Amino acid sequence: MSRRFLILRNILKAWLVLVVLALLLGAFGWQLDGYRLGILFIASAVLLAAAVYWYADRIVMGMVGARELVEGEAPALHSTVERLASRAGVIKPKLYVLADGYPRALSSGRGAGGGSGLAISVGLMGVASPAELEGIVAHELAHLRHRDVLVQTIAVIISSAMIESSRIGGFLQRQLLFVFGPIAAAFVHLLLSQKREFEADRLAAAICDSPHGLADALVRLEQAMQLVGFEASPATEPLYTTNPFAEEGLAALFVSHPPVGERVRRLRELDPDWREKLRAA
């Protein structure tokens, strides 16, 4: 699948969400009080979409509790991200840090042209080798290059808002969650294909000149899920490099990542002689 097609497809998805949202709100306003209120609702939808577009990275980073990582705190990491961003052909994203010990990374924002953020947890920086960290960073930069991050961010913001809106029900919160949860999950799956992860893995391997750093990192993240507990809104699942949630309850509805084993297998196949090279080393 060509990269231009991937980029165009993601841009069209973003526009489709805007158009559908505007039409739905416009129809609702029309039913309430005629075309004047309908036009007002459509204008409100456009303004809301513009705010999400320009501030998407900050909205998501606030949702996950990340803070900006200034260059003086981690100059080596900033240098690595800048080098890999140059190789990926994207503007270096703003770096954030997640203060918890769970090894994870995520990206959000508009895409390759800027206005994007990359968050890495303290746990990941503590356990990943340099090659593994480069592989994960390259994977997230690949999402920026393909504009996957734009659609992922939109999907997460809208689905998270739907999940949180169930809280207005008070004692009916659980019942509302049973309604809004599947709708939000269906919206995520409608916008996001698991193929985006395979394509990002492939580009990350090209950026790093090797698929093995990312492959080893995926295995490490998979092992971490079995050892360290993780709690967050399940609607944020599409943002992460791998699915950090146990596939049960509401979280099972939002799984948008392919199995780690399949991703590792495809990465290893990019270098079919890796076993012989390892023995020779």
C-alpha positions in Angstrom: 0.0 0.0 0.0 1.5 3.3 -1.1 2.3 6.0 1.5 0.5 8.6 -0.5 -2.7 6.5 -0.5 -2.4 6.0 3.3 -2.0 9.8 3.9 -4.9 10.6 1.5 -7.1 8.0 3.2 -6.5 9.4 6.6 -7.1 13.0 5.5 -10.4 12.0 3.9 -11.5 10.1 7.1 -10.8 13.3 9.1 -12.9 15.4 6.7 -15.7 12.7 6.7 -15.9 12.9 10.5 -16.3 16.7 10.3 -19.0 16.6 7.7 -21.0 13.9 9.4 -20.7 15.7 12.8 -21.8 19.0 11.2 -24.7 17.4 9.4 -25.9 15.6 12.5 -25.8 18.7 14.6 -27.4 20.7 11.9 -30.3 18.3 11.5 -30.7 18.3 15.3 -30.9 22.1 15.3 -33.3 22.1 12.4 -35.6 19.9 14.3 -35.5 22.0 17.4 -36.0 25.5 15.9 -35.7 25.6 12.1 -32.9 26.5 9.7 -31.4 29.3 11.9 -30.6 27.1 14.8 -29.4 24.4 12.3 -26.9 26.8 10.8 -25.8 27.8 14.2 -25.2 24.2 15.2 -23.2 23.6 12.0 -21.0 26.6 12.7 -20.5 25.3 16.2 -19.4 21.9 14.8 -16.9 23.6 12.5 -15.5 25.7 15.4 -15.2 22.6 17.6 -13.4 20.7 14.8 -11.0 23.6 14.3 -10.2 23.7 18.1 -9.6 19.9 18.1 -7.4 20.2 15.0 -5.2 23.0 16.4 -5.0 21.8 20.0 -5.4 18.0 19.6 -1.9 17.2 20.9 -2.4 19.2 24.1 -5.9 17.8 24.6 -4.7 14.2 24.4 -1.5 14.9 26.5 -3.7 16.4 29.2 -6.0 13.4 29.1 -3.2 11.0 29.7 -1.5 13.2 32.3 1.7 13.9 30.4 3.9 17.0 30.9 6.3 18.6 28.5 9.8 17.2 28.6 12.2 20.1 28.2 15.5 19.5 26.4 17.7 20.0 29.5 16.0 17.1 31.2 16.7 14.5 28.5 19.1 15.9 25.8 20.0 12.5 24.5 16.4 11.6 23.9 15.7 14.9 22.2 18.7 14.3 20.0 17.5 10.9 19.1 13.9 12.1 18.3 15.3 14.9 16.1 17.6 12.6 14.2 14.8 10.0 13.6 12.3 12.7 12.7 14.7 14.0 10.0 15.0 10.5 8.6 11.2 10.0 8.7 10.6 13.3 6.9 8.5 14.9 9.6 8.8 17.9 11.8 10.1 17.0 15.3 7.1 16.6 17.6 7.0 18.2 21.0 8.2 15.7 23.6 6.2 14.8 26.7 6.9 12.5 29.6 4.5 10.2 31.5 5.5 10.0 35.1 4.4 6.4 35.8 6.5 3.3 35.7 4.5 1.4 33.0 6.6 1.2 29.8 4.5 2.9 27.1 4.7 5.6 24.4 2.1 7.4 22.4 1.7 10.2 19.8 -1.1 12.6 19.1 -1.8 15.7 17.0 -2.0 16.7 13.4 0.7 14.8 11.6 4.0 15.3 9.8 3.7 19.0 9.3 3.9 19.9 13.0 1.4 20.4 15.8 2.1 16.9 17.2 3.3 15.5 20.4 5.2 12.3 21.4 5.0 11.0 25.0 7.3 8.5 26.6 6.9 7.1 30.1 9.6 7.0 32.7 9.1 3.3 32.8 9.9 2.9 29.1 13.0 5.1 29.4 14.2 3.0 32.3 13.9 -0.5 30.8 14.3 -0.1 27.0 17.7 -0.5 25.3 18.8 2.3 23.0 17.8 0.2 19.9 14.4 -0.6 21.4 13.7 3.0 22.3 14.7 4.1 18.8 12.3 1.5 17.3 9.4 2.7 19.4 10.1 6.4 18.6 10.4 5.5 14.9 7.1 3.7 15.0 5.3 6.7 16.4 7.0 9.0 13.9 5.7 6.7 11.2 2.2 7.3 12.4 2.9 11.0 12.0 4.3 10.5 8.5 1.2 8.6 7.5 -1.2 11.0 9.2 -2.5 8.0 11.3 -2.1 10.2 14.3 -4.7 12.7 13.1 -7.4 10.0 12.8 -6.3 8.3 16.0 -6.5 11.5 17.9 -10.0 12.4 16.6 -11.2 8.9 17.4 -9.9 8.9 20.9 -11.2 12.4 21.8 -14.7 11.6 20.5 -14.9 8.1 22.0 -13.5 9.4 25.3 -16.1 12.1 25.4 -18.8 9.6 24.8 -17.5 7.4 27.6 -17.2 10.3 30.1 -20.7 11.5 29.1 -22.1 8.4 30.8 -21.2 10.0 34.1 -24.0 12.5 33.8 -26.5 9.7 34.4 -25.8 9.5 38.1 -27.2 6.2 39.3 -27.9 5.3 35.7 -24.2 5.6 34.8 -23.6 1.9 34.3 -26.7 1.6 32.1 -25.5 4.6 30.0 -22.1 3.0 29.8 -23.5 -0.1 28.3 -25.1 2.0 25.6 -22.3 4.6 24.9 -19.4 2.1 25.3 -20.2 -0.1 22.3 -21.1 3.0 20.2 -17.7 4.6 21.0 -15.9 1.3 20.3 -17.7 0.9 16.9 -16.7 4.5 16.0 -13.0 3.6 16.8 -13.1 0.5 14.7 -14.9 2.3 11.8 -12.0 4.8 11.6 -9.0 2.7 12.5 -7.7 -0.4 10.8 -5.1 -2.7 12.3 -3.2 -2.4 9.0 -2.0 1.0 10.1 0.2 -0.7 12.8 1.8 -3.0 10.2 2.6 -0.1 7.9 4.0 1.9 10.8 6.2 -1.0 11.8 7.5 -1.4 8.3 8.4 2.3 8.0 9.9 2.3 11.4 12.2 -0.6 10.4 13.3 1.5 7.3 13.9 4.6 9.5 16.1 2.6 11.9 17.8 0.5 9.1 16.8 -2.6 11.1 13.5 -4.2 12.2 14.9 -5.9 15.3 15.0 -2.9 17.8 11.3 -2.5 17.3 10.6 -6.2 17.4 12.5 -6.6 20.7 10.6 -3.6 22.1 7.3 -5.1 21.2 8.2 -8.3 23.0 9.3 -6.3 26.0 6.0 -4.3 26.1 4.0 -7.4 25.8 5.8 -8.9 28.8 5.3 -5.7 30.8 1.6 -6.0 30.4 1.7 -9.3 32.3 3.8 -7.9 35.1 2.7 -4.3 35.7 -0.9 -3.2 36.2 -2.2 -0.4 34.0 -5.3 1.8 34.4 -6.6 4.4 32.1 -9.6 5.1 29.9 -9.9 2.2 27.5 -10.8 4.6 24.7 -7.2 5.7 24.6 -6.1 2.3 23.4 -5.4 3.3 19.8 -2.8 5.9 20.9 -0.3 3.4 22.3 2.4 1.5 20.5 0.9 -1.8 21.8 -2.4 -2.5 23.6 -1.6 -1.9 27.3 -5.0 -3.1 28.5 -6.0 -6.6 29.6 -8.6 -7.7 27.0 -11.6 -8.0 29.3 -14.6 -5.9 30.0 -15.0 -2.5 28.3 -11.3 -2.5 27.3 -11.9 -5.5 25.0 -14.2 -3.5 22.9 -11.6 -0.9 22.0 -8.7 -3.2 20.9 -7.4 -1.7 17.6 -3.9 -3.3 17.6 -3.0 -6.6 15.9 -1.5 -9.3 18.0 2.1 -8.6 19.0 3.3 -12.0 17.9 2.1 -11.3 14.3 3.8 -7.9 14.3 7.1 -9.4 15.5 6.9 -12.1 12.9 6.4 -9.6 10.1 9.3 -7.5 11.4 11.6 -10.5 11.6 10.7 -11.4 8.0 12.1 -8.1 6.8 15.5 -9.5 7.7 15.1 -13.2 7.0 18.8 -14.0 7.8 18.6 -12.6 11.3 19.1 -16.0 13.0 22.3 -16.7 11.1 23.6 -13.2 11.9 22.8 -13.8 15.6 24.7 -17.1 15.6 27.7 -15.5 13.9 27.8 -12.7 16.4 
